[in-house]
Amino acid sequence: QVQLVESGGGLVQPGGSLRLSCAASGSISSINAMGWYRQAPGKQRELVAVITSGGSTNYADSVKGRFTISRDNAKNTVYLQMNSLKPEDTAVYYCKLMTTAFDAWGQGTQVTVSS
């Protein structure tokens, strides 16, 4: 069994910052990548950022220059630093673990950007 525990969501004003964390535990081997996705009400889940085991990163165009993904391989933890937040960043953010054998999702954490 694999468990992903997310934290760091909340309410923030436009222009503010938040840092999300996702810790993976359980029977994990051969991690290919970890990433963050988000889903706003009435919209499909979309990729925000992903980081491979080798450290390569990929970002959605809408967050480039504002969000930074990083990971601690020793702790099987991935982070998402979100700066200059906009109301359109409001969504439930999900952590995703991608291994050679399976993918796993976290339970999601709400991020609300509003004044």
N, C-alpha and C positions, 0 to 999 in steps of 0.2 A: 504494500500500500504506500502511496505517495501522498503527501499533504503539502499544500501550498498555503501559506498564511500571509495575507496582505495587511498592510497598515499604512497610515499616513494620510488618508483622505480627509476631507472636511470642507468647510465653507471658507472661502477666501475672496477678498475684493479684487476687482480687475486690476491687473498690474502686479499682483502679489505672487508669492511662491509657495509651493508645497513640495515635499519629498515623499515619494511612495517607496515602500520596501516590500519585498516578497521573499520569504524564506521557504525553501523546499526541504522536506525531510522524508525519511523512509528509505525504501529500496531503490536507490538511484544509481545508475551507472551510465556511462557513455552519453553525457549531456551534449547535445549538438548546439543548442541555443536556448536562451530565455528571452522573453519579450513581454511587452505591454500592449494590450488592445483596449479599446473603449467602445462603449455603446451608449449613444444618446437616445432619449425617448423617441420612438417612431423611426429610428434609423438602424441600419445594419451595423454589426460589430466590425470595427476597422482596426487595422494595424496602426499603432502609434510609434513603436520603436522596438528593435530587436538587436540582441548582441550574441555573437557566436562564442563558442568556447575559446576560439583564438583571439577574440577581442574585436572582431569586425562588427561594425554597427550599421544600421539602416533606419532611417526615419521617414515618417510621413512628411510630405511637403509642408503641410499645415503647421508642423511643430518644429521644423528645422530652425536652428538658431535660438530656440527658446527652451527646448527640452534636451536633457542629457541622460542617456542610459549608461549604467555601469554595473559591474558585478564583482562579487567576492567569491571566487571559485572555491576557496577553502570552506566557506560557510554556505555554499549553494544558495546565495542570496543575490537578487538583482534589485537595483534601485532605479528610480526615475525622478530626476530633479526637474521640476517644472517651474520655469520663471516666466515673467511677463504674461501671466495667465489672462485669458480672454473669456468672456461669457460663453463663447462657442466651444470652449474646452470642457464645459459642463457635461458630465457623463459618468457612467459606472466604468471604472478602470479594472481590467482583469489581467492578471499575471498568467503567462503560459510557459510551461516547461516542455521542451522538445528533446526527446532522446531518440536513440536508434531503435528503441522498441515501442515507444508509445509517446503520446502527448498528454499533458494534464493541465487543468485550468484551476485557478484560484476561485474563491467565492465572490470576488469583486469588492471594490471599495468606491464609495461615492465621492466624487469631486464636484463641488458646486462653486461656480465663479459668479458672484453677484454683489452688487452694492446695496 
